Amino acid sequence: MKGVLDVCRIAKVGKDTYYKSFEKADFCELYRGQSLSIIRRSIAPIVNAMVKEAKRGSAQHQKMSLEMIGEYSEQHVVTTETYAERIKRLRGQSSK
């Protein structure tokens, strides 16, 4: 992966020009498109490495693999109660 100085040297621009370019919507759109293209080309090796680790027994990689194919998602149960409900519940517990 190239750093900012490497990119500036290749593009023959200074760091100020590089950073000011990000203030322009067209440049940001182009930059994002190029970045996504690079990521898409790297997906296969990343997925292969993840599957390899999952097969070796890594629970984290197994979970991630299942999440990617939609076979697993964490579910959380959230309960709420108003202050009045809590007081009522606590009073009911203390009278027992």
N, C-alpha and C positions, 0 to 999 in steps of 0.2 A: 504494500500500500504506500502510495506516495504522500509525502507531507506537503504542506502549503509551499514551502520554499522550493521543493522539487517541481511542483505544478507551475509555480511562477517562472522558474528557470526554463522549463519546457515551452511555456506560452510566451516567454520573453516579456513579462510584465512584472511590475513591482508588487509588493504585498499590499500597498494602499489600493492599487487598481483592482487586485484580486478581491479584497474585502468590499470595496465600493460596488463591485459588480453584483453583489448579493442584494443591493438595494433596488435592482432593476427586475421587475416581474418576469420579463422575457428570459433573462439570464437564469433566474431561479427555476423557471419551467424547463429550460434546456438542461440545466445541471441535474434536476430531479430525474428527468428522463434518462440521461446518461447513467446516473447512479443506479436506477432500477434495472437498466439493461445489464450492467455489470453484476448486480446481485442475481438476476435471473440466470445468467451464465454460470454462476457459482452454486446454484441450488442443488444440482445432482450430487456433486461431491460432499456437500454438507449433509444432505439426507442420507447418503451412503454411510458416512462416518457416524451419524446418529444411530442408524439401524445397527451398525456393527457394535456400538457400545450397548445398545439395548439387548442384543443377543448375548453379550458377555455378562448380562445380569444387572446392568445399571438401572435401578428403579426410576431415576429421574429421566433417563433417555426413553425407557419404556412408556412412561406416562406421556412424555412429549410426543412420541410416535402415535400413540392412541388419540391424543388430542388433535393432532394434525389431520387424522382421517375421520374425525367426528365420532369416535367410539368411546370417548371419555370426556367428561367435563366435571369440574368440581361444583358441587351444589352446596349452598349455604342456607341455613334456615335462620331467618331473622324474625325476632318477636319484639313487639313494642307494647308498652302500656303507658297510660297517662299517669300523671302524679296521683290523681284521685284513685285510680285503679290500684296503684301500688300501695297506697295507704290502706285501702280496703282489704287488700290481700294480706298485708302485714298485720293488720288488726285481727283478721280472722285467724292467723297463725298464733298470735299471742294469747288468744282466749282458750286455746286447747290445752 
